Amino acid sequence: MTAILRAAVLCVAEARPLVLGVSLLRFLTGVALALPVAAAAHPLVILRGAAAWVLSILAVYLFNGVTDVVEDRINGSRRPIARGDLDPAHAMAAAAVAAWLALLATVGLPGPMLWVVAANLVLGYLYSGPPLPLKGSAGGTMAVLCLSGMLAYLGGFVVATAGAHASVPPALMVFAAAAICWMVFVGVPAKDLSDIQGDAAAGRRTLGVRVGERRSRRVMVVAALVLLVVFALTVVLLRVPLVGVSLAMAVGAAAVTATGVGAPAPDAPVGRSTRRRSYGAFMGTQHLVHLTALVCHI
């Protein structure tokens, strides 16, 4: 039992608790912003939908960790598989179990939820699995992130509305669009910064590999500032109740800009953690804007 518990803890660590947390927040934000047209779903139904979604994310990230082990070790990653604490075969088995549990958890939920979870699992395989993993290119990575993000909010909407053919509230559409753009145009270059060496060794054509660290930082900073301006203007012009979220995004954009502008030179002898500061600012912003949306709409 102790060995199983330890393996479970390592699997969660491999899938990154912060990633699992923000995945949960995306789903719950989809629920909260659907409340104007919601069918008063039972809290246990919402929790089961959230569990199904997070389990699918757990399966996807475990599979990704198994397929990324070579480049992760080159990049100096300290996640369990890369450092040798979690056997890749055990992680793969856990990913399969998590995928089946995710599908099983949709039983009794609104019908479309099964397809939301199944589609996310398929995307996860296409991203990391053979024969042509989409993670090998910036375009493929962005496409998968965009679609997976849409599925998260759609899942929350489906559960909240009990699968009814309700109109999507403008606030949910605006928020989802902004959050997905943040994930794609800010998150992708931010994540690449600490992984350029390993990605290049693995033959990937990511943004960081193609244009280098300095230009990737510029793309990240410009994207954060442009997205903030567009989102704030959209909130004002459409009068959607997301003013608090726009203020939260402003804080995040400032943090991303600070880490991008004040970054070390590409050839500076600094550790992986230093090069991951921009990713930390990006990830912190994701949590902040989703928590703000939840607090303001529940």
Disulfide bonds with the S-S distance in Angstrom:
none
